[in-house]
Amino acid sequence: MVWVADSTGVARPMHTRGWGLLMDDESQGGAAAPSSRAPAPLVLSVEDDPDTLDLLGQIFTDEGYRVHLCLDEGSARQVLGNFDVNLLVVDARLRGSDGTALLQWLENRGGRLPAVIMLTGMPDAVAAAHGPLLTRLGALLEPKPFDVDHLLEVANRLTGWPGPA
């Protein structure tokens, strides 16, 4: 299931895939298959481009992750304040803010930090400008456009998730 947070930070479940209906056992009135596996890690993707955000939601949902999607930093703060996020995938440039501001907020609030993947079209510039913060948080930079297989490989390694059953 994908959760989308609006600008007030209120999260609601969405069964979307390419802005269409995601067909799974639960959405069709059936019960989810019982599993002896641990719950899937929770991924929070923060991206201000709706198409890219939708793609990230599809990628991580297909891999078996639980997913929250946010279009802005404020919504992401609400999700991070209310859920135990295992992996934060954040764009370096967001409308009205940037991903590094969210990372600074995470560092300042203290507590357990999620693993972080920062997506950027300018990895060298972001690393030069924000290298110490990224290093302190153990954030990994991934270039845009991203390679889906590589992104999943990194996410699975960071979360210890073996992928879909």
Protein Blocks (a to p, Z undefined) as FASTA:
>chain_A
ZZdddfkopacddddeehiacddfklnopacdddfbdcddddddddfbfklmmmmmmmmm
mnopacdddfbfklmmmmmmmpccfbdcddfbdghiafklmmmmmmmngpjddddddddf
blmlmmmmmmmmmmmnopacddddddfklmmmmmmmmnopgbjZZ
